[in-house]
Amino acid sequence: MTRAAIVGIGFMGWIHYLAYLRSAEVELVGFASRDADKRAGDWSGIQGNFGPPGEQIDISKLTTYGSLEEVLCDDRVDLVDLCTPPHMHTPQVLACLAAGKHVFCEKPLALNASDALRMVHAAQEANRLLLVGHVLPFMSEFKFLTAAAEDRRWGELLGVHLLRTIGPVDWNPDFYDPDRVGGPLVDLHVHDTHLVRLLFGMPKSVDSRGRLHLGVPQYFETLFGFEDAERVVSARGGVIHQHGRPFTHGFEAHFEDATVQFQFAGFSDNAELMPLKVLHADGSIERPTLGAGDPVDAFVAEIDAAAAAVGRGVVCDALRGELAADALVLCQAIDQSVRSGLRVMVGRGAGQ
């Protein structure tokens, strides 16, 4: 069984911990935190935008570490699960790889494409796995979409429109700082560039329009260009600076013989859902049953997939570091296109 340790106990560290409790594929050896209270098991101050609030946890069977360096010295740990802030990822990933550890890193892999590509190359040279948690392909509606594209149950996937938008990010003063979080492109929209890359391969161009805030693209819309000019792929996202604006995400995907739709909106007073629907060419409508909808379930599936990669060498594309790096290449191209008002050409990508 794969043995893992979490590094960084904030909201994502808490969600990963809950996922490890449910996983039958991974043994959680311990966790690292610089906070003495958290090392004592007091995670009660953790609160996020989904899942339960943090609580006092039982640390009796866990090793507690004060630093990443202590984790890297533990021979029991096969997989280091990095849930640290984005600006820490590059040096931490490189340190893990140099120590001979496999890495499971929360998105974004880096704050820029060059650092991401450097980590991909370092993993290849070390013969270690670099896995990145974009989680979206493990969420039931998006998993349904990717499975349908793979098995071509309604023919070829001809195109998709993606949506991911939030209101003001008041809880994170560093959100627009390109050296710490990276703004909406790197922190939020990277989910969608990753999904585009997963579904269609690497686009050859992006043509984006948007507006800036504090020198960083804040709200934008992109048309992705492919060799097949009839493939229509677009995405809209970012921040609308109005406090009543809910978090929304969703898609409309067009296959040869069906259209698949889904959208979620989390308002301050409630959540509204346009459940997944399949609109068939013959006029019939299918409403698939997707389960209970617990958001932690997607992280359980993601961690199980990471365990399969380490333990059995079965690496699913959704976790591959190469695709995570390509997602950042696309984000960087979108940034350039928004600033210039011009179409920007994109290279082949690390995963091709």
N, C-alpha and C positions, 0 to 999 in steps of 0.2 A: 504494500500500500504506500502511496506517495505521502511524504511527511512535509508539512508546510509550516512556515512561521509568518505572521503578519508583522509588517513594519509600518507604524503610523496608526494611532488609534484616534481618529476623528469619525465623522459620519460614515465614510466609506469603509473604514476599518471595522466599525460596528456592524455594518450590513454584511461584510465578508465573514465576520465572526458568526453571525446568525446562519449564514449559508453553510459554514463548516459544521455547525451543529447538526444540520440536516443531511449532510453528505455522507454516503457510505463508501466513498472512493478515496477520501483524503483524511489523514490524521493531522489535526492541528497540534503541533508540538508546543507552540508558545507564541508570544507577541513581544514587540519592542515598543517602548514609549519613553520619552524623556521626562514624562510627568509621573511623579512618585505616587500620586493618588490613583492614576490609571493603572500603574503597575501593581497596586494593592487591590485592583478589581473594581474601583469606583468609576464607572462609566456613565453615571447618572446625569452628567451635564451634556450629553450628546443628544442633539435633536436635528432632524433633517426634514426634507419635504416628502418623504414617504417612509413607510415602515414604522415600527414602534420606537418610542424614545429609549435612550440608553438606560442602563440600570446597573446595579451591583452584580458582578459576575463571579462565578466560582473559579478561582485560579488554582485550586489545590492540585490539579493534574496538568497544569501548564507551566512552562518555563517562562519567566519574565526577564526580558533583556532591557538594558538601559540604552542600547545603541545598535545600529546596523552591524557594526564591527563585531559585537558579541554574537549576533546571529550567525555571521559568516564563519565564526570559529566553532560552531556547533556542527559536528559531523552528522548528526541525526537529520538535519534539515536538507531536504532535496530541493525544495521550491521556496523561494523568497517571494512573498506577496507584498508588493509595495503599494501602500495606500497613503503615501506622503504627498505634499503639495507638488504641483507640476514642475516648479523650478528646481526641485531636488532630484528629479528623475534621472537626468543624464549621469551625474556622478555616481548615484546609487546603483543604477543598472550596470554601469561599467565596473564598479567595485564587485558586485555580485558575480558577474561573468568572470572577472579575473580570479575570484575565489573558487571557481568551478561550480557555481550554483546555477540552476535554472531559475528564470525570473518570470513572474506574473505581475505585470505593472498595470495599474489603473490608467485609464485614458486621461489626458493625452499622453502619448509616449514621451513627447518633448514639447518645447515651446516653438521649435522651428524645424524645418525639414532636414537641415544639415546635421543637427544633433541626432535626429531620429535615424537617419541613414548611417551615421557613425555607429550607433548602437546595434543596428542590424548587422553591419559588417563585423563588429566585435563578437557578436553571438556566433556568427558563422566561423570565425577564426578560433573561438573557444570550444566549438562543437557543443554548445549549450543552447537550450531553447529560450527564446525571447517571446513571451506570450503577452498580449495586451487586451485588457478588459474593456471593450466598447459596449458590451452587454446587450445593445439593441437587437442583434440577431438572435438572442436567446429569449427575448420577450415574445409572448405567444403570437401577437398579431404580425410582428416582423419576421418571426420564425416561420409562420405560415406562408408569408410572401416569398421568403428565400427558398423554402422547400418547393413551392409551386414553380418558381423559376428554374430550379435545378431539375425537377422531374418532368417539366414541360407538360403538365396535365391539361393545360388549356392552350398549348402551343407555345410559340416563342414569346418572351417578354419583350414587348415593343417599346415600352417607355414607362416612366414613372414621374410623378410630381411629389416632392417631399416638403413637409412643413415642420418647422421647429422654432417657436418664438416664445419669448418670456417678457415680463415687465421689468422694472428697474431692479438691479441686483444690489439692494441696499445692505445685504448681510456680508458682502465681501468688498472691503475698500480697495483691494488690489485687483479687482476684476479686470479693469482696462489696462493694467500694467503689463506691457509686453515682456517684461523680464521676470514676472512672477506667475501670472495666470494666462495672459494673452488675449483676453477679451472674448466676445461672442464667437468669433471664428474658431479659435483653438479650443475653447472650453465647451462650447455648445454645438456649433455647426459641424465639428469634426465627426460627430455621430453620423451625419448625413453623407459627408464625403466618403466616410468609411463604407457606408451601405452602398453608395453608388459604385465604389470600387469593387465591392464584393459581388454585386449583381451583374455588372456589365464589363468588368475589366477597367483598365486605365483609360480615361478619356484622353483625346488628343488636344483638347482646348477647353478653356472656360471663358464665358462672356458674361461678366457680372456688372451690376449697377447697385449702388447703395449710398449710404451716408456715413460720415465719420463722427466719432465722439472721442474727445481727448486724444485725437490723432490715430484712433483705431477704428476699423470698420465696425459699425454698430448694427446696421440693418441692411440686408442685401438680398438680391435674387440673382440666381445663376442659371444659365443654360449651358449644359455640358455637351461638347462636340465629340462625335465619334466618326469612324470611317464610314459607317452606314449613316448617311445623311437623314434617313427616315426614322432613325431612333431618336425619340424626343424624351430627354431626361432633364429635369429642372428641379431646383430646390430654392425655397424661400426661408429665411430665418434671421435670427438676431434678437435684438432688444427694441421694443417700443417703449419709450420712456414715459409710461403712464401707469400709475399704481393700480388701476383697475384692470389692467391687461393681464389675462391669465397665462399660465404656461399652456401651450398647445403643441401637440405633435400629431402627425398622421401622414397618410399617403393616399394617392390614387394611382393604381398600377394597371396598365393596359396590356393584356395578353391578346393573342390572335382570336381567341374564342370567349373571352371573359374580361370583365373589369373588376378589380378588387379595391374596396374602399375601407378606410378606417380613420377615425379622428378622436382625440381625447383633449378635453380642456379642463384645467384645474383652476376654478375661480376661487376667490377668497372665502366665499360663503358656501361653496358646493363644487362638485365635479360633474361635468356633463360628458357623455360618451356617445359617439356615433359608432356602434359596434361594427366589427368586421362583417362585411357583406361581399358576396360574390355575385355579380350581375352577369348572368350568362347570355350568350349571343341569341339563344332561343327565346329570351324574355323572362326566363325563370330567375328567381332570386334565392340564393342559398345563404343561410346565416349559421356558419360553423360554430360548434361548441368548443370553447378553448380552455375550459377549466375554471378554477376559482378566482384567478386573477391576482393572487398574492404577488406583489412585485419582487419579494425576496426569492421566489421560485426561479426567476431568471438568473439570479446570481448563483443559486445552487447548480443549475445546469451549466453555467459558465465555469464554475470551479470543478465540477465533475469532468468537463471537457479538458481543462488544464491538467487534471490528474491522469486522464487517458493519454494525453500527449507525453507526460513525463514517464508514466508507468508502462505504457504499451507502445509508445511511438506513434500514436494515432493523433495527428495534429489537424484540427479542423481549420479551414481557411479563416473563419471569423476571428480566430485568436492570433493568427500569424503576425509577427512583428513587421514583416515586409508590407502587409496591407495597412497596418497602422502608420507606417512611415509614408506610404503613398497617400493616405488620407491627409497628412500634414503637407505633403507636396501640393495637393489640390487646394488646401486652405491658403497656402502661400500664394498660389496662382490667383485665387479669388481676390486676395488682398491687393495684388498688383493690378488686377483688372478693375476693381472698384476705384482705386486711386487714379488710374490712367484713363478710364472710360473706354478702354480698348479690349479686344479679345486677346487672350494670352495663351500661347501654345504650351503644352505640357509634354514632358519626356515620357519614356516607356514605363518608368516606375521600378521600385525595388523588387516587386513581386512578379516581374515578368522576365 
